[in-house]
Amino acid sequence: MSVYFISDIHGCYKEFKLLLKKSCFDDKKDFLWIAGDLVSRGPSSLKVIRYLYSLKKRVKIILGNHDLNLIAVYSGVRENKKENFFDEFLSAKDSLELINWLRCQSFLKIDEKRKIIMSHAGISPKWDIDTAKKCALEIEKCLSGKNYPSFLKFVFNNKINYWNLNLNTLDRLRYSINVFTRMRYCYPDGRLNLFCKESPNLVQYPLIPWFKMPYNFPKEYSVFFGHWSSLKGIKIPQPFFPLDNGCCWGGKLIMFRWEDKKYFSQSFQKNTN
């Protein structure tokens, strides 16, 4: 049994299946951890979701910003834009079943035995592990509940970029979603910058990559995350493991096997999805 980590599949179904074959992933005994953004940008989001749904307990999924956007579009909270490539999914007969499964997925996974943390965008430098768990659970309860469209209608907000214990419930949820699904850079005081997407090589102080901020979780943990394709080629300090190599932009889909610390990659296949 092996544990594999991947992120930002973005509807690139053919590349995903080629990578699984290349890495010798066995869907009967291995486990696949996915750090979000299963859908959008690539043309085959429905195929990706259906395949992962078929894996059942062999897959552990974190929701990313694009997955959350799909749920919001499905519920009528957000507009379906052309670049999402959601039309096939939204018109599928099993779309409701798949959406109900998606919205019961996680925003944070922690393996205490292996000392692994996985999130789509990262972990707030203001949080310890217990706080991160509580904030993830709070979002998950709202998203999996019957009133999830109302939750999604009010929870997206760019202005909530700071953390303190006095945040009201809605602003705490807004901050948590911004951290788990959108964070890249922080300011020295820990506030989030939710707009800059550039490579750290092109960005100057006071913007600091979130993973270079002082952090509050034990150093023996390894942190897997996606979301940030412009980190490709950037040397990232351990214990951080970025997994987004921008396959949907013509880059590569990468996978990491925990047991032997080996990376596998699959290049974007132009016009073959």
Disulfide bonds with the S-S distance in Angstrom:
none
